Amino acid sequence: MKVLRGLIFNNLGLKGISLGLALLVWFQVAGQQTFQQKLSLPIQFVNIPPQTEISNDYEKQVEVVIRSGRSTPSSVDEDLAVVIDLRDATPGPEKLYSLSEENIQDKPSGVEIVSITPNRIRLWLENTVQKSIEVVPELEGELAEGFEVTKVQAPPVVISGPQSRVEKVSEAQTEPISIEGLSSTLVRNASVDIDDLALRIDSATVAVVVTIEEKRQEVRVRRILIELLPENVEASLMTRRADLVGTVPLSFEGDLTATDFRATVNVEALEPRQESYEVIPKITVSEQYAGIFRLESVTPESVKVRRIR
């Protein structure tokens, strides 16, 4: 025991100094210890010139390796951003932008940037342009039996974005519009979209009108008398009769005849002369069938008439 006690308590001063020096070295080494962390940071652009846009698909995020001391907050990635200043950029061919520590915004003290991957970004800048394009409604479903879509209307929309990408787009499409079982005209607002996410649309929705009518059948009416107007003007008509082709709803059961129509040629504005004029007859249908009959064609399309006096 005496030997063990001697080993412990002999030269306490020297032993204390040695222990102090060891602790001092340990604290110094521990204080110099650093930690590395890999962060995925978004790229931000500042000072983009007016009416200028980035048109190519570029890296949206880069990997940044940082080195920091123990006291650096674990949320340091929330404060960092990779910023590219486009103050002096101009539209034109693809340009290469190098990334360095100078592009790291709001870097806390004590944080060192070890690496940035990728360390270069390719950008293509173009002028911002606008263009009006057609909207094509997308219809789905089957109408009620005996009905058909005769017209689909939607106003155009204006798109804007990089010039080369705007020029590639000629139309936009609506969301699917159901016409299942319908037998009358449909009016509804529909969302509009285009595939290119780099482009913007001035209106997210448009009013679509789908005209739905009963299916129609063709009818022919022959030998309609052509009249000269006004009655007090002397003129001669080379052709006196006209034939008509038109359509009526499938459910129409009437019988159209020549007496249900009137064909007239107005010569009041014509100057008297020896040569004949080519004039298109005006066709009118009786009030009874005005909302039923639709004219498709007239034979002949025009007639010869001579103004005598």
Secondary structure, 3 states (H helix, E strand, C coil): CHHHHHHHHCCHHHHHHHHHHHHHHHHHHHHCCEEEEEEEEEEEEECCCCCEEECCCCCCEEEEEEEEECCCCCCHHHCCEEEEECCCCCCCCCEEEECCHHHEECCCCCEEEEEEECCEEEECEEEEEEEEEEEEEEEECCCCCCEEEEEEECCCEEEEEEHHHHHCCCEEEEEEEECCCCCCCEEEEEEEECCCCCCEECCCEEEEEEEEEECEEEEEEEEEEEEEECCCCCEEECCCEEEEEEEEECCCCCCCCHHHEEEEEECCCCCCCCCCEEECCEEEECHHHCCCCEEEEEECCCEEEEECC
